[in-house]
Amino acid sequence: MSARDAILRNVRRSLGRGAVPVETAAALSERVATHRRNLIPARAASLPRAARVDLFIKMAEEVQTSVTRVACDADIPAEVARYLAAENLPAELAVAPDASLADVPWGDRPLLQIRRGKAEPGDAVSLTPCLAAVAETGTLMLVSGSGTPTTLNFLPDTQIVVVRAGQIVAGYEDGWDLIRERAANSGEGWPRTVNLITGPSRTGDIEQRIQLGAHGPRRLHIVVVGDVDGNSADGAPSDA
Amino acid sequence: MQPTSHNFPENARGGLADPVLQTALGMARTGFPYRRQQAVARLPEFEALRDQAKDIKNHTLAHLDYYLELYERNVIAAGGQVHWAQTAEDARRAILNICRSVGAKVVTKGKSMVAEEIALNDYLENNGITPVETDLGEYIIQLRHEPPSHIIAPAIHLMKEQVAETFRGAHGHLDPARPLDEAQALCEEARTILRPHFLAADVGITGGNFLVAETGSSIIVTNEGNGDLTQTLPRVHIVISSIEKVVPTLEDTATLLRLLARSATGQEFSSYTTISTGPRRPGDHDGPEQYHVVLLDNGRSELLGGEFQDMLRCLRCSACLNHCPVYAAVGGHAYGWVYPGPMGAVLTPALVGLHEAGHLPNASTFCGRCESVCPVKIPLPKMMRHWREREFASKLSPKTYRSGLGAWAWVAARPGLYHTLAEIGGRMLGWAGKSRGRFRSLPLAAGWTGVRDMPAPQGRSFHSLWAEQQKRRGAA
């Protein structure tokens, strides 16, 4: 008997039954397929969409993330340049090769050196989009894919994430639905990796004193673009 | 590791007498409970979430075979492989075989208690493969050749001076005069030392906090980002996890995640929660080419359907350790194996045998704090009592202890005799201790008076006062 069969046999024997009866299996299958939601805290779910943006920013800032709001994609290069200068970081970026960032006019800031692709060991700063941002805890939801390498989220010392205001959702469950939607529509299927990121890397392993930048990014900066109605100053729906 | 749980009394005495350990534990004693309390106070739905989490885990355990098979199907559909392991030895061998199949020399590891349970590092080393722990706490204790003393903060028994000394010894190529007085400097040094290992490793091994049946995903919950570097950079990602970690859907997982970090560190959410499904996709720029899950049973299936099934709800958050007066007094190493504190006192006898670990369920004051903070409401004191009953019934405890307990039970089962003897005993002790009000030593009670005074009984017994009050109430 294989280990698999032996384990399943032991499980059933301990539970005092044979394989799950057909009707039960149908009910369990239904339970999984409907993605029934459990209790969702009112903290974010009860808020109107504009207030969710404020809550997201507040929660992100609580965990040592810096956040700036800009009106439109055209403002992103100037904000990135400002942030890098303020933090005394090199003006070099590894940028996710994603279509959602295609309209960012990097040419406006010729001193910013842009390389598109996955992160390389020497990269100091990355810039990525996200799939969603969860207001409840200030959490970013990033998925891997052809435009969004996972290494950008962990190798560089600093990560900058572009969040469209319309991408800010109440809870994780809203994020799961967006992943499912993307998996069904993008042609890339279910992503290899989903990263829920809440603040920069940290550890409390030595005397429980929190230190930032244990192994992942030391700094996390979020640029929130546009407003919740999907408007940005340049007239295009920002999460198109 | 070889369990030394049978040495608990000696281990505990050692822990109590260790001044460095006592300082380190002193910091833990207040920090974790305070931060948890702050987080709980901010979430009005916390109690309701605990009830739902308990229901989700109970539902899953009642249909564990169904969800395991669904999980396996979805791992395979996503291009991954599942290796079922009945025993620790099976799991070790499965991991070694995967490592050998790709010619691995160095493997990086994220923190995994199941990997500790199967003593993976020693096994890999003995077979010519170098495991590198990358969680800061795990890295420190790996260098010191120590087991973890806490399930989420493995080096909690150490002060920063000891870590500095360890780093000076292990990182001999660095300037001996470098300052290592601050935790910040120690973290920086570990980051610098470990970064090349992440990049060079052939295989990355992580644990799995949850296994999602719906999608065939494994989830790790971390703060450092080491687990993500471990599983993203090498060609092969191996997940070592156990059968009770399966959860039906992402919605169910969200409920458990809302409880996990708050119960553990008092964070609203951990820095990194990562959902991994299969290997790198055709269009991906990075990620592993192979994705394996080693699914360990190691006695868990035997706990289903019995008086210890509730233990399989455990999320490994450590709230029970952090709130336990015994853990806080003796530290995690005293428990002599991988899982310390109340959850360890219940789980360890199940996994290594009551013969080895019989002391652990006895190392409890039954204050009940563990159960009151458990995010999935595991009745830990009740289960420790079950172990004590089994220990007594199978005659594993010492003969004097058993005959003493037997005599007490004989008397206690006869209320009239018990009250009379208690009354006489109480008066005699009260008389003998009248002058000092306490006893420095008492015959047959050296275990108590060896470390603290025994107060002399004063006035009348509770029983007689109670009887009198009941009589008065009846008359009124």
Boltz contact constraints between the chains, C-beta under 6 A:
constraints:
  - contact:
      token1: [A, 3]
      token2: [B, 84]
      max_distance: 6.0
  - contact:
      token1: [A, 3]
      token2: [B, 86]
      max_distance: 6.0
  - contact:
      token1: [A, 3]
      token2: [B, 90]
      max_distance: 6.0
  - contact:
      token1: [A, 4]
      token2: [B, 84]
      max_distance: 6.0
  - contact:
      token1: [A, 6]
      token2: [B, 86]
      max_distance: 6.0
  - contact:
      token1: [A, 7]
      token2: [B, 84]
      max_distance: 6.0
  - contact:
      token1: [A, 7]
      token2: [B, 86]
      max_distance: 6.0
  - contact:
      token1: [A, 7]
      token2: [B, 297]
      max_distance: 6.0
  - contact:
      token1: [A, 7]
      token2: [B, 301]
      max_distance: 6.0
  - contact:
      token1: [A, 8]
      token2: [B, 65]
      max_distance: 6.0
  - contact:
      token1: [A, 10]
      token2: [B, 301]
      max_distance: 6.0
  - contact:
      token1: [A, 11]
      token2: [B, 64]
      max_distance: 6.0
  - contact:
      token1: [A, 11]
      token2: [B, 65]
      max_distance: 6.0
  - contact:
      token1: [A, 11]
      token2: [B, 301]
      max_distance: 6.0
  - contact:
      token1: [A, 12]
      token2: [B, 65]
      max_distance: 6.0
  - contact:
      token1: [A, 14]
      token2: [B, 301]
      max_distance: 6.0
  - contact:
      token1: [A, 14]
      token2: [B, 304]
      max_distance: 6.0
  - contact:
      token1: [A, 14]
      token2: [B, 305]
      max_distance: 6.0
  - contact:
      token1: [A, 15]
      token2: [B, 304]
      max_distance: 6.0
  - contact:
      token1: [A, 15]
      token2: [B, 305]
      max_distance: 6.0
  - contact:
      token1: [A, 16]
      token2: [B, 305]
      max_distance: 6.0
  - contact:
      token1: [A, 20]
      token2: [B, 66]
      max_distance: 6.0
  - contact:
      token1: [A, 28]
      token2: [B, 63]
      max_distance: 6.0
  - contact:
      token1: [A, 28]
      token2: [B, 66]
      max_distance: 6.0
  - contact:
      token1: [A, 32]
      token2: [B, 214]
      max_distance: 6.0
  - contact:
      token1: [A, 32]
      token2: [B, 248]
      max_distance: 6.0
  - contact:
      token1: [A, 32]
      token2: [B, 249]
      max_distance: 6.0
  - contact:
      token1: [A, 35]
      token2: [B, 249]
      max_distance: 6.0
  - contact:
      token1: [A, 35]
      token2: [B, 251]
      max_distance: 6.0
  - contact:
      token1: [A, 37]
      token2: [B, 251]
      max_distance: 6.0
  - contact:
      token1: [A, 38]
      token2: [B, 52]
      max_distance: 6.0
  - contact:
      token1: [A, 38]
      token2: [B, 255]
      max_distance: 6.0
  - contact:
      token1: [A, 39]
      token2: [B, 45]
      max_distance: 6.0
  - contact:
      token1: [A, 39]
      token2: [B, 48]
      max_distance: 6.0
  - contact:
      token1: [A, 39]
      token2: [B, 52]
      max_distance: 6.0
  - contact:
      token1: [A, 41]
      token2: [B, 45]
      max_distance: 6.0
  - contact:
      token1: [A, 118]
      token2: [B, 285]
      max_distance: 6.0
  - contact:
      token1: [A, 118]
      token2: [B, 286]
      max_distance: 6.0
  - contact:
      token1: [A, 121]
      token2: [B, 199]
      max_distance: 6.0
  - contact:
      token1: [A, 137]
      token2: [B, 268]
      max_distance: 6.0
  - contact:
      token1: [A, 137]
      token2: [B, 269]
      max_distance: 6.0
  - contact:
      token1: [A, 139]
      token2: [B, 269]
      max_distance: 6.0
  - contact:
      token1: [A, 144]
      token2: [B, 284]
      max_distance: 6.0
  - contact:
      token1: [A, 146]
      token2: [B, 283]
      max_distance: 6.0
  - contact:
      token1: [A, 149]
      token2: [B, 285]
      max_distance: 6.0
  - contact:
      token1: [A, 149]
      token2: [B, 286]
      max_distance: 6.0
  - contact:
      token1: [A, 150]
      token2: [B, 232]
      max_distance: 6.0
  - contact:
      token1: [A, 150]
      token2: [B, 286]
      max_distance: 6.0
  - contact:
      token1: [A, 150]
      token2: [B, 287]
      max_distance: 6.0
  - contact:
      token1: [A, 151]
      token2: [B, 286]
      max_distance: 6.0
  - contact:
      token1: [A, 154]
      token2: [B, 225]
      max_distance: 6.0
  - contact:
      token1: [A, 154]
      token2: [B, 228]
      max_distance: 6.0
  - contact:
      token1: [A, 154]
      token2: [B, 229]
      max_distance: 6.0
  - contact:
      token1: [A, 172]
      token2: [B, 254]
      max_distance: 6.0
  - contact:
      token1: [A, 173]
      token2: [B, 251]
      max_distance: 6.0
  - contact:
      token1: [A, 173]
      token2: [B, 254]
      max_distance: 6.0
  - contact:
      token1: [A, 176]
      token2: [B, 250]
      max_distance: 6.0
  - contact:
      token1: [A, 190]
      token2: [B, 277]
      max_distance: 6.0
  - contact:
      token1: [A, 192]
      token2: [B, 280]
      max_distance: 6.0
  - contact:
      token1: [A, 192]
      token2: [B, 281]
      max_distance: 6.0
  - contact:
      token1: [A, 192]
      token2: [B, 284]
      max_distance: 6.0
  - contact:
      token1: [A, 192]
      token2: [B, 287]
      max_distance: 6.0
  - contact:
      token1: [A, 193]
      token2: [B, 276]
      max_distance: 6.0
  - contact:
      token1: [A, 194]
      token2: [B, 275]
      max_distance: 6.0
  - contact:
      token1: [A, 195]
      token2: [B, 274]
      max_distance: 6.0
  - contact:
      token1: [A, 196]
      token2: [B, 273]
      max_distance: 6.0
  - contact:
      token1: [A, 198]
      token2: [B, 269]
      max_distance: 6.0
  - contact:
      token1: [A, 198]
      token2: [B, 271]
      max_distance: 6.0
  - contact:
      token1: [A, 199]
      token2: [B, 271]
      max_distance: 6.0
  - contact:
      token1: [A, 201]
      token2: [B, 224]
      max_distance: 6.0
  - contact:
      token1: [A, 201]
      token2: [B, 225]
      max_distance: 6.0
  - contact:
      token1: [A, 202]
      token2: [B, 223]
      max_distance: 6.0
  - contact:
      token1: [A, 202]
      token2: [B, 271]
      max_distance: 6.0
  - contact:
      token1: [A, 203]
      token2: [B, 136]
      max_distance: 6.0
  - contact:
      token1: [A, 203]
      token2: [B, 224]
      max_distance: 6.0
  - contact:
      token1: [A, 205]
      token2: [B, 136]
      max_distance: 6.0
  - contact:
      token1: [A, 205]
      token2: [B, 137]
      max_distance: 6.0
  - contact:
      token1: [A, 205]
      token2: [B, 155]
      max_distance: 6.0
  - contact:
      token1: [A, 206]
      token2: [B, 160]
      max_distance: 6.0
  - contact:
      token1: [A, 206]
      token2: [B, 163]
      max_distance: 6.0
  - contact:
      token1: [A, 206]
      token2: [B, 183]
      max_distance: 6.0
  - contact:
      token1: [A, 206]
      token2: [B, 186]
      max_distance: 6.0
  - contact:
      token1: [A, 207]
      token2: [B, 160]
      max_distance: 6.0
  - contact:
      token1: [A, 208]
      token2: [B, 27]
      max_distance: 6.0
  - contact:
      token1: [A, 208]
      token2: [B, 31]
      max_distance: 6.0
  - contact:
      token1: [A, 209]
      token2: [B, 183]
      max_distance: 6.0
  - contact:
      token1: [A, 211]
      token2: [B, 183]
      max_distance: 6.0
  - contact:
      token1: [A, 211]
      token2: [B, 184]
      max_distance: 6.0
  - contact:
      token1: [A, 211]
      token2: [B, 187]
      max_distance: 6.0
  - contact:
      token1: [A, 214]
      token2: [B, 136]
      max_distance: 6.0
  - contact:
      token1: [A, 214]
      token2: [B, 187]
      max_distance: 6.0
  - contact:
      token1: [A, 214]
      token2: [B, 224]
      max_distance: 6.0
  - contact:
      token1: [A, 215]
      token2: [B, 224]
      max_distance: 6.0
  - contact:
      token1: [A, 215]
      token2: [B, 225]
      max_distance: 6.0
  - contact:
      token1: [A, 215]
      token2: [B, 226]
      max_distance: 6.0
  - contact:
      token1: [A, 215]
      token2: [B, 229]
      max_distance: 6.0
  - contact:
      token1: [A, 216]
      token2: [B, 225]
      max_distance: 6.0
